[in-house]
Amino acid sequence: VETDDGKALIPSKKCQGEGGTSSFSSASFNFINSIIGSGIIGLPYSMKQAGFPLGILLLFGVAFITDYSIILLIKGGNISGTWTYQSLVNRAFGLTGYVILSVLQFLYPFIAMISYNIVAGDTLTKVFLRIPGVGPDSLLAERHFVILLTSILFTLPLSLYRDISKLGKVSLLSLVLTLGILVIVIIRTATLGPQIPATDDAWTFAQPNAIQAIGVMSFAFVCHHNSFMIYGSLENRTLGNWSCVTHTSVLSAVVVSLLFAISGYSTFTGYTQGDIFENYCKNDNLATAGRFCYGISIFLTFPIECFVTREVISNMFFNGTLTTLAHVLLTVAIMAVSTVISLAFDCLGVVLELNGVLSATPLVFIIPTACYLKLSDERWYHGDSLISCLILIAGVFVMIAGLVMTILYPQECSHGKEMFYCLSSNSSATNITISSNLIETPNWNASIV
């Protein structure tokens, strides 16, 4: 097995397939954009679930495991001579492993697409309500109509691309918008945060729902399902180049995610919701600008997940080759099903938790390490083998415990409700008056006195 950093891991023709070639920066933008999707909006919520100090430690831990397992995944491809995630698992665990991986690799991006639609419906309706002449009875204030409209006009045309390298500039724009959102969240931490009473257990080191928090974080960081696709689009496919792309992408995502999680949670503490923009008042113009930017960034991230979903189906049922007509019909079908489900379900926090423990955790923790351990000839005490074993055990525990806790202790969803600190007729994003009685006994249905 060739392990030289200067050698291509996978033959270029096999990797390239129908795709084009991406520069280092273009591949990194696509990778970062894949990581920083709708999951980032739930990271402040994960701080609430885990406890703020423990949440920060867990976020670093999940980021490290993500970085390590992505590179391990491509190493496994080198050892086995495979060039897709599915074929790697097939080589390691046969048809059973192939089917399980295909289901997970389909579920994660598919559920992510649903969450993107939920976010778009939640955020853009509030944006449109700030337009003069648009009232609560307007079509633009109806989340179902907004989801349908944006799916047809924006996400479907972008999802019809066949070459993921063409999304490099789109991903760059999405990252710029995400940085703009981060600035807005930080500003509101300074201006709105001091006026909202912190909950009693706001800074407790750990909370009982820490396992569920790992699921949300895993959802936010998972990008393994499209690692081979992005790797295959690189101009220079070497282990060294891929490692640089991975380290750059994950580190960038960690910085943005950490700032977002700390700022969002510090503002709302125990009141933090699964969709952080549900915490901001509807008449907050700065938050409205953030909602608009996030809605646009969702449109630009959605196609990457659709690419992966389509590729899984193509590999399983069409031998990896789609005619132009089949490509269009399959894309439309995937979009239609994900849109219908998102119209019927609107609680983002539960979606993030379930997708995290059911799909993201196996894709990040379990499968890459299991494949490497199965295919590698390294002794058990080798560094990669030991770390892989520890990650594998942790992944199995998080998946089982997280699923049980999510079912037994479902989180409340206050979708569409104005928070208590927004209910005063004279309140604004920067001028909020809260009575002393309210501060002593804060609750979801509190009123302004």
C-alpha positions in Angstrom: 0.0 0.0 0.0 1.4 3.4 -1.0 1.4 5.8 1.9 3.7 8.5 0.6 2.1 11.9 1.1 3.1 12.9 -2.4 1.3 10.0 -4.1 -2.3 10.0 -5.2 -4.3 7.8 -2.9 -6.9 6.9 -5.5 -6.5 6.7 -9.3 -7.6 10.0 -10.8 -10.0 8.5 -13.3 -11.9 6.6 -10.7 -12.1 9.5 -8.4 -13.1 12.1 -10.9 -16.0 10.3 -12.4 -18.4 12.9 -13.8 -17.0 15.7 -11.7 -14.5 18.3 -12.5 -11.4 19.4 -10.6 -11.2 21.7 -7.6 -8.4 23.8 -6.3 -7.3 23.6 -2.7 -9.4 26.7 -1.8 -12.4 25.5 -3.7 -12.4 22.1 -2.1 -11.9 23.7 1.3 -14.8 26.1 0.8 -17.1 23.1 -0.2 -15.9 21.2 2.9 -16.4 24.0 5.3 -19.8 24.7 3.8 -20.7 21.1 4.3 -19.7 21.3 8.0 -21.3 24.7 8.7 -24.9 24.0 7.6 -28.1 24.2 9.6 -26.3 22.3 12.5 -24.5 25.5 13.6 -27.8 27.1 14.5 -28.3 24.4 17.1 -24.9 24.7 18.8 -26.0 27.2 21.5 -28.8 24.8 22.3 -26.2 22.0 22.7 -24.5 24.2 25.3 -27.8 24.3 27.2 -28.1 20.5 27.0 -24.5 19.7 28.1 -23.8 22.5 30.5 -21.7 25.5 29.3 -18.2 24.4 30.4 -18.7 20.8 29.5 -20.3 21.8 26.2 -17.2 23.7 25.1 -15.0 20.7 26.0 -17.3 18.3 24.1 -17.3 20.6 21.1 -13.5 20.4 20.9 -13.7 16.7 21.3 -16.2 16.2 18.5 -14.1 18.5 16.2 -11.0 16.4 16.9 -12.7 13.2 16.2 -14.2 14.6 13.0 -10.8 15.7 11.8 -9.1 12.4 12.7 -11.8 10.1 11.3 -12.0 12.0 8.0 -8.4 11.4 7.3 -8.8 7.8 8.6 -11.6 7.3 6.1 -9.4 8.2 3.1 -6.6 6.1 4.5 -9.0 3.2 4.5 -9.8 3.9 0.9 -6.1 3.7 0.1 -5.7 0.4 1.9 -8.7 -1.2 0.2 -8.3 0.5 -3.2 -11.8 2.0 -3.1 -13.0 5.4 -4.0 -16.4 5.9 -2.3 -17.6 5.5 1.3 -20.0 2.8 0.2 -17.4 0.7 -1.6 -15.0 1.1 1.3 -17.5 -0.3 3.8 -18.5 -3.0 1.3 -14.9 -4.1 1.1 -14.6 -4.2 4.9 -17.9 -5.7 6.0 -19.5 -7.1 2.8 -23.1 -6.5 1.7 -24.5 -6.1 5.2 -22.1 -3.2 6.0 -22.8 -1.7 2.6 -26.5 -1.6 3.1 -26.2 -0.2 6.6 -23.8 2.5 5.5 -26.0 3.4 2.5 -29.0 3.8 4.7 -27.1 6.1 7.1 -25.3 8.0 4.3 -28.7 8.6 2.8 -30.5 9.5 6.0 -28.0 12.1 7.3 -28.1 14.4 4.3 -31.7 13.7 3.6 -32.7 14.7 7.2 -30.3 17.7 6.9 -32.3 18.8 3.8 -35.4 18.6 5.9 -33.8 20.7 8.7 -32.7 23.3 6.1 -36.3 23.6 4.9 -37.5 24.0 8.5 -34.9 26.7 9.1 -35.9 28.5 5.9 -39.5 28.4 6.8 -38.9 29.7 10.3 -36.5 32.5 9.5 -37.7 33.9 6.2 -41.3 34.2 7.3 -40.1 36.6 10.0 -38.0 38.4 7.5 -41.0 38.9 5.1 -43.2 40.1 8.0 -40.9 43.1 8.4 -41.6 44.2 4.9 -44.2 47.0 4.8 -47.6 45.7 3.7 -46.9 42.1 4.6 -49.2 41.0 7.4 -49.8 37.8 9.3 -52.4 36.8 6.8 -50.1 37.2 3.8 -48.8 34.2 1.8 -45.2 35.4 2.6 -46.0 34.9 6.3 -47.0 31.3 5.7 -44.1 28.9 6.3 -45.5 26.2 4.0 -45.7 28.6 1.1 -42.2 30.0 1.8 -40.7 26.5 1.9 -42.3 25.6 -1.4 -41.3 28.9 -3.1 -37.7 28.7 -2.0 -37.4 25.0 -3.0 -38.6 25.7 -6.5 -36.8 28.9 -7.2 -33.5 28.4 -5.4 -32.5 25.0 -4.0 -33.9 22.9 -6.9 -31.9 24.7 -9.7 -28.7 24.5 -7.7 -29.3 20.8 -6.8 -29.5 19.9 -10.5 -25.8 20.5 -11.0 -23.9 17.3 -11.7 -20.4 18.7 -10.9 -19.8 19.5 -7.2 -16.7 21.5 -8.1 -19.1 24.1 -9.6 -20.4 24.9 -6.2 -17.0 26.2 -4.9 -18.0 29.9 -5.4 -21.5 29.3 -4.1 -19.9 27.8 -0.9 -17.6 30.8 -0.5 -20.6 33.1 -0.6 -22.4 30.9 2.0 -19.3 31.2 4.3 -19.3 35.0 3.9 -22.9 35.1 4.9 -22.3 32.8 7.9 -19.5 35.1 9.1 -22.0 38.0 8.8 -24.5 36.1 10.9 -21.8 35.4 13.5 -21.1 39.1 13.8 -24.8 39.8 14.4 -25.0 37.1 17.1 -22.0 38.6 18.9 -23.4 42.1 18.7 -26.7 40.9 20.2 -24.7 39.2 23.0 -23.4 42.6 24.0 -26.6 44.6 23.5 -29.4 42.1 24.3 -27.7 39.6 26.7 -27.3 41.9 29.7 -31.1 42.6 29.6 -32.2 39.0 29.8 -32.0 37.3 33.3 -29.8 34.3 33.3 -31.4 31.1 34.5 -30.3 29.7 37.9 -28.3 26.8 36.4 -26.9 28.8 33.5 -23.2 28.2 34.2 -23.4 24.7 35.8 -20.5 22.6 34.6 -22.6 19.6 33.3 -26.2 18.9 32.6 -28.1 15.5 32.4 -28.6 15.9 28.6 -24.9 16.0 27.7 -25.2 12.8 25.6 -27.9 14.4 23.4 -25.7 17.5 23.1 -23.0 15.3 21.5 -25.6 14.2 19.0 -26.3 17.8 18.1 -22.6 18.6 17.8 -22.0 15.5 15.7 -24.8 16.6 13.4 -23.1 20.0 13.1 -19.7 18.6 12.2 -20.4 15.5 10.2 -19.1 15.7 6.6 -17.9 12.2 6.1 -20.7 11.4 3.7 -19.3 13.7 1.1 -15.6 13.3 1.9 -14.8 11.0 -1.0 -16.8 13.2 -3.3 -14.8 16.4 -2.4 -11.6 14.4 -2.3 -12.3 13.1 -5.8 -12.7 16.7 -7.1 -9.2 17.8 -6.0 -6.7 18.6 -8.7 -3.9 17.0 -6.7 -5.2 14.0 -4.8 -2.5 13.2 -2.3 -2.7 12.4 1.4 -0.7 15.5 2.3 -3.0 17.7 0.3 -6.1 16.1 1.6 -4.9 16.4 5.2 -4.3 20.1 4.7 -7.8 20.5 3.3 -9.3 18.6 6.2 -7.3 20.4 8.9 -8.1 23.8 7.4 -11.8 23.1 7.0 -12.3 21.6 10.4 -10.3 24.3 12.2 -12.2 27.0 10.4 -15.5 25.3 11.3 -14.4 25.0 15.0 -13.6 28.7 15.3 -16.9 29.8 13.8 -18.9 27.1 15.7 -17.3 27.9 19.1 -17.9 31.7 18.7 -21.5 31.0 17.6 -22.2 28.6 20.5 -20.7 30.8 23.2 -22.3 34.0 21.9 -25.7 32.5 21.4 -25.8 30.7 24.7 -24.4 33.6 26.7 -27.3 35.8 25.4 -30.2 33.5 26.3 -28.7 30.8 28.7 -31.5 28.4 29.8 -34.0 29.9 27.4 -31.9 28.9 24.3 -34.0 27.1 21.7 -33.0 24.5 19.0 -33.2 27.3 16.4 -31.3 30.3 18.0 -33.2 32.8 15.8 -36.4 31.7 17.5 -35.0 33.4 20.6 -34.8 36.9 19.0 -37.7 39.2 19.0 -39.7 39.5 15.7 -39.2 43.3 15.7 -35.5 43.1 16.1 -34.2 44.5 12.8 -30.6 43.3 13.3 -31.8 39.8 14.0 -34.0 40.1 10.9 -30.9 40.8 8.8 -29.3 37.7 10.4 -32.3 35.6 9.6 -32.2 36.8 6.0 -28.5 36.0 5.7 -28.9 32.6 7.2 -31.8 31.8 4.9 -29.7 32.5 1.9 -26.8 30.5 3.2 -29.2 27.5 3.7 -30.1 27.7 0.0 -26.4 27.6 -0.9 -25.7 24.6 1.4 -28.7 22.5 0.5 -27.3 21.4 -2.9 -24.3 19.7 -1.3 -26.5 17.5 0.8 -28.7 16.7 -2.2 -25.6 15.7 -4.2 -24.8 13.0 -1.6 -28.3 11.8 -1.3 -28.6 11.4 -5.1 -25.2 9.7 -5.3 -26.2 7.0 -2.7 -29.3 6.1 -4.6 -27.4 6.2 -7.9 -24.7 3.8 -6.5 -27.3 1.4 -5.0 -29.8 1.2 -7.9 -28.1 2.6 -11.0 -24.5 1.4 -10.7 -23.3 4.9 -10.2 -24.4 6.2 -13.6 -27.4 8.3 -14.3 -28.7 9.5 -17.7 -29.6 13.2 -17.9 -33.3 12.4 -17.6 -32.8 10.0 -14.7 -30.6 12.7 -13.0 -33.3 15.3 -13.3 -36.2 13.0 -12.2 -34.2 11.6 -9.2 -33.3 15.1 -8.0 -36.9 16.3 -8.3 -38.1 13.2 -6.4 -35.6 13.7 -3.6 -36.5 17.4 -3.3 -40.2 16.7 -3.3 -40.1 14.1 -0.5 -37.8 16.2 1.7 -40.1 19.2 1.2 -43.3 17.4 2.0 -41.8 16.1 5.3 -40.5 19.5 6.2 -44.0 20.9 5.7 -45.4 18.5 8.2 -42.7 18.9 10.9 -41.4 22.2 12.3 -39.4 21.4 15.6 -35.8 21.8 14.7 -34.3 20.8 18.1 -35.7 17.2 17.9 -34.6 16.9 14.3 -31.0 17.8 15.2 -30.9 15.4 18.1 -32.3 12.4 16.2 -30.2 12.9 13.2 -27.2 13.4 15.4 -27.5 10.1 17.4 -29.0 8.0 14.6 -27.0 9.1 11.6 -24.1 11.5 12.4 -22.7 9.5 15.3 -22.2 6.3 13.3 -20.8 8.3 10.3 -18.3 10.2 12.5 -17.4 7.8 15.3 -18.2 4.3 14.4 -17.9 3.4 10.7 -14.6 5.1 9.8 -12.8 3.6 12.8 -14.4 0.2 12.3 -13.3 0.1 8.6 -9.8 1.1 9.5 -9.5 -1.5 12.2 -10.9 -4.2 9.9 -8.6 -3.4 6.9 -5.4 -2.2 8.6 -2.5 -4.6 9.3 -1.2 -2.4 12.1 -0.8 -4.0 15.5 -3.4 -3.3 18.2 -1.0 -1.0 20.2 -0.3 1.2 17.1 -1.4 4.8 17.7 -4.1 4.8 15.0 -5.4 1.4 16.2 -5.7 2.5 19.8 -7.3 5.8 19.0 -9.7 4.1 16.6 -10.8 1.7 19.3 -11.5 4.4 21.8 -13.5 6.5 19.3 -15.4 3.4 18.3 -16.4 2.5 21.9 -17.4 6.2 22.6 -19.5 6.2 19.4 -21.5 3.1 20.3 -22.1 4.5 23.8 -23.2 7.9 22.5 -25.5 6.4 19.9 -27.3 4.1 22.2 -27.5 6.4 25.2 -28.4 9.4 23.1 -31.3 7.6 21.4 -32.7 6.3 24.7 -32.5 9.8 26.3 -34.0 11.5 23.2 -37.0 9.1 23.4 -37.5 9.2 27.1 -36.8 12.9 27.6 -38.0 14.8 24.5 -37.2 18.5 24.4 -40.0 21.0 24.3 -40.4 23.0 21.1 -41.8 26.5 21.4 -41.8 27.1 17.6 -43.2 30.4 16.5 -43.8 31.8 20.1 -42.5 35.2 21.1 -40.2 34.9 24.1 -41.3 36.6 27.4 -38.8 39.4 27.0 -40.3 40.4 23.7 -43.9 40.7 24.9 -43.8 44.2 26.3 -45.4 46.7 24.0 -42.5 49.1 24.5 -39.8 46.5 24.3 -37.2 46.4 21.5 -34.0 44.6 20.8 -32.1 47.2 22.7 -34.6 48.5 25.2 -36.2 45.8 27.3 -37.7 46.3 30.7 -38.3 43.2 32.9 -40.1 43.2 36.3 -38.4 42.0 39.4 -41.1 39.3 39.8 -40.3 37.9 36.4 -36.6 37.8 37.1 -37.2 35.8 40.2 -39.4 33.2 38.5 -38.6 33.1 34.8 -40.6 30.6 32.7 -41.6 30.1 29.0 -45.0 31.6 29.4 -44.0 34.6 31.6 -45.6 37.9 30.9 -44.2 41.4 31.2 -45.6 43.4 34.1 
